[in-house]
């Protein structure tokens, strides 16, 4: 009996860990999207830990490559009073901004330029671009500005200076539908069913 309970716990362990999916939004092809799926991880993590977490779920930190995608992600998963990690970084070579999927989208700082017409949404001070500014020579990771902060509302900032609070929520993107996590009621049914097996066998 003890062995069977141990096996049962091992079977259910993946469903009892923190890697359960939050609300996932599909940007469907039928709606003009790319067929990808997005969710927000509200656990405060460093940029690297957030990317590792996303990869563990089969995804990666969100990459925003068009105004339409920006609008979809921000309207469904942004609107937050906190900075939110995205999947852009220039940590390998200062001023060369790449997505975690490998594409370079920006070269330089405030006076830089888009690579090959790649989309960007850097923060502005009025009509004048004010990001990425690399304050303190350590802002190597991309975030959404908090909703309502200085009217930025989803514009991008470079972030990550060591003396800032660099533990933030993040956007996770999936190329296909992430593995479904059973509802609690389903887990309870599995549990009761499996626990009942030894007793059923004893009656035979």
C-alpha positions as CSV (number, residue, x, y, z in Angstrom):
1,X,0.0,0.0,0.0
2,X,2.8,2.4,0.9
3,X,4.5,1.7,-2.4
4,X,1.3,2.5,-4.3
5,X,0.8,5.7,-2.5
6,X,4.4,6.7,-3.3
7,X,3.8,5.9,-7.0
8,X,0.6,8.0,-6.8
9,X,2.4,11.0,-5.4
10,X,5.1,10.8,-8.1
11,X,2.4,10.6,-10.8
12,X,0.7,13.7,-9.4
13,X,3.8,15.7,-8.6
14,X,4.0,17.5,-11.9
15,X,0.4,18.9,-11.3
16,X,1.2,20.0,-7.8
17,X,4.3,22.1,-8.6
18,X,4.3,25.9,-9.3
19,X,4.7,25.3,-13.1
20,X,0.9,25.4,-13.5
21,X,-0.2,27.8,-16.3
22,X,-2.0,31.0,-15.5
23,X,-4.5,32.4,-18.0
24,X,-3.2,31.8,-21.5
25,X,-4.2,34.0,-24.4
26,X,-4.0,32.8,-28.0
27,X,-3.3,35.4,-30.7
28,X,-5.0,33.4,-33.4
29,X,-4.2,33.4,-37.1
30,X,-7.9,33.9,-37.8
31,X,-7.7,37.2,-35.9
32,X,-4.6,38.3,-37.8
33,X,-2.1,37.0,-35.3
34,X,0.8,34.6,-35.4
35,X,-0.9,31.6,-33.8
36,X,1.3,32.0,-30.6
37,X,0.1,31.8,-27.0
38,X,1.0,34.2,-24.2
39,X,0.7,34.4,-20.4
40,X,1.9,36.5,-17.6
41,X,4.0,35.0,-14.8
42,X,3.3,37.1,-11.8
43,X,6.1,35.6,-9.7
44,X,8.8,38.2,-9.2
45,X,12.1,36.9,-10.7
46,X,15.3,38.2,-12.2
47,X,15.4,38.4,-16.0
48,X,17.6,35.3,-16.2
49,X,15.4,33.3,-13.8
50,X,12.3,34.4,-15.6
51,X,13.7,33.1,-18.9
52,X,14.7,29.8,-17.3
53,X,11.2,29.5,-15.9
54,X,9.7,30.2,-19.3
55,X,11.9,27.6,-21.0
56,X,10.9,25.1,-18.3
57,X,7.3,25.5,-19.4
58,X,8.2,25.1,-23.1
59,X,8.2,28.8,-23.9
60,X,10.4,31.9,-23.7
61,X,10.2,35.5,-22.6
62,X,7.9,37.4,-24.9
63,X,9.2,38.9,-28.2
64,X,7.2,41.8,-29.7
65,X,7.8,42.2,-33.4
66,X,4.9,44.3,-34.6
67,X,2.5,47.0,-33.4
68,X,-0.4,44.5,-33.6
69,X,1.5,42.1,-31.4
70,X,2.3,44.9,-29.0
71,X,-1.4,45.9,-28.8
72,X,-2.5,42.3,-28.2
73,X,0.0,41.5,-25.5
74,X,-0.2,44.8,-23.7
75,X,-4.1,44.9,-23.7
76,X,-4.4,41.3,-22.5
77,X,-1.3,40.8,-20.2
78,X,0.1,44.3,-19.5
79,X,-1.8,47.1,-17.9
80,X,0.2,46.5,-14.7
81,X,1.6,48.8,-12.0
82,X,5.0,47.1,-12.3
83,X,7.7,46.7,-14.8
84,X,7.3,43.4,-16.7
85,X,10.2,41.5,-18.3
86,X,10.3,40.9,-22.1
87,X,12.7,38.7,-24.0
88,X,15.1,41.4,-25.2
89,X,18.7,42.0,-24.0
90,X,21.9,43.6,-25.0
91,X,24.0,41.9,-22.3
92,X,26.3,40.2,-24.8
93,X,27.3,43.4,-26.6
94,X,26.2,46.7,-25.2
95,X,23.8,48.5,-27.6
96,X,23.1,45.4,-29.7
97,X,19.6,44.4,-28.7
98,X,18.5,40.9,-29.5
99,X,15.4,38.8,-28.8
100,X,15.9,35.6,-26.9
101,X,14.9,33.9,-30.2
102,X,18.1,35.3,-31.8
103,X,16.9,38.3,-33.9
104,X,18.7,41.6,-33.5
105,X,16.1,44.4,-33.5
106,X,18.0,47.6,-32.3
107,X,21.5,48.9,-32.4
108,X,22.7,51.8,-30.2
109,X,21.1,53.9,-27.4
110,X,18.6,56.7,-27.6
111,X,20.0,57.8,-31.0
112,X,20.2,54.2,-32.3
113,X,18.4,52.6,-35.2
114,X,16.1,49.7,-35.9
115,X,17.7,46.8,-37.7
116,X,16.1,46.0,-41.0
117,X,13.0,48.0,-40.1
118,X,12.4,45.8,-37.0
119,X,9.6,47.0,-34.7
120,X,10.4,48.8,-31.5
121,X,8.4,50.7,-28.9
122,X,11.1,52.4,-26.8
123,X,9.8,54.9,-24.2
124,X,9.4,58.6,-25.2
125,X,9.5,61.8,-23.3
126,X,6.7,63.5,-25.2
127,X,7.5,62.9,-28.8
128,X,11.2,62.5,-28.2
129,X,12.6,59.0,-27.7
130,X,14.2,58.6,-24.2
131,X,15.1,54.9,-24.1
132,X,17.2,52.9,-24.1
133,X,19.4,55.1,-22.0
134,X,21.5,52.5,-20.1
135,X,21.7,54.6,-16.9
136,X,24.6,53.4,-14.8
137,X,25.9,51.2,-17.6
138,X,23.9,48.2,-16.4
139,X,20.5,48.2,-17.9
140,X,20.7,45.2,-20.2
141,X,17.2,43.8,-20.2
142,X,13.9,44.7,-21.8
143,X,10.7,45.6,-19.9
144,X,7.3,47.0,-20.4
145,X,7.0,50.3,-18.5
146,X,4.3,50.1,-15.8
147,X,0.9,51.2,-16.9
148,X,0.2,54.8,-16.2
149,X,3.8,55.7,-15.4
150,X,4.4,59.0,-17.0
151,X,2.0,58.1,-19.8
152,X,4.2,55.4,-21.2
153,X,1.6,52.6,-21.0
154,X,3.4,49.7,-22.5
155,X,6.4,51.5,-24.0
156,X,9.7,49.7,-23.6
157,X,12.5,50.5,-21.1
158,X,16.0,49.0,-20.6
159,X,16.2,47.8,-17.1
160,X,18.3,45.8,-14.6
161,X,20.7,48.1,-12.8
162,X,22.0,46.1,-9.8
163,X,20.8,48.6,-7.2
164,X,17.2,48.6,-8.6
165,X,14.6,46.0,-7.4
166,X,15.3,43.7,-10.4
167,X,12.8,41.0,-9.4
168,X,9.8,41.4,-11.7
169,X,6.8,39.7,-13.4
170,X,7.3,38.5,-17.0
171,X,5.5,37.7,-20.2
172,X,5.9,34.1,-21.5
173,X,5.3,33.3,-25.2
174,X,4.7,29.9,-26.7
175,X,4.9,28.9,-30.4
176,X,2.1,26.4,-29.8
177,X,-0.5,25.7,-27.2
178,X,1.2,24.9,-23.9
179,X,0.5,21.6,-22.2
180,X,-2.8,21.8,-20.4
181,X,-2.7,21.6,-16.6
182,X,-5.6,19.5,-15.2
183,X,-8.2,21.4,-13.1
184,X,-8.2,20.6,-9.4
185,X,-11.4,18.6,-9.7
186,X,-9.7,16.4,-12.3
187,X,-6.8,15.9,-10.0
188,X,-9.1,14.9,-7.2
189,X,-10.8,12.4,-9.5
190,X,-7.5,10.9,-10.5
191,X,-6.5,10.7,-6.8
192,X,-9.7,9.0,-5.6
193,X,-9.6,6.6,-8.6
194,X,-6.0,5.6,-8.0
195,X,-6.5,5.3,-4.2
196,X,-9.5,3.1,-4.9
197,X,-7.6,0.6,-7.0
198,X,-6.0,-1.4,-4.2
199,X,-9.5,-1.9,-2.6
200,X,-11.1,-3.0,-5.8
201,X,-8.4,-5.5,-6.3
202,X,-8.8,-6.9,-2.8
203,X,-12.4,-7.6,-3.5
204,X,-11.6,-9.9,-6.4
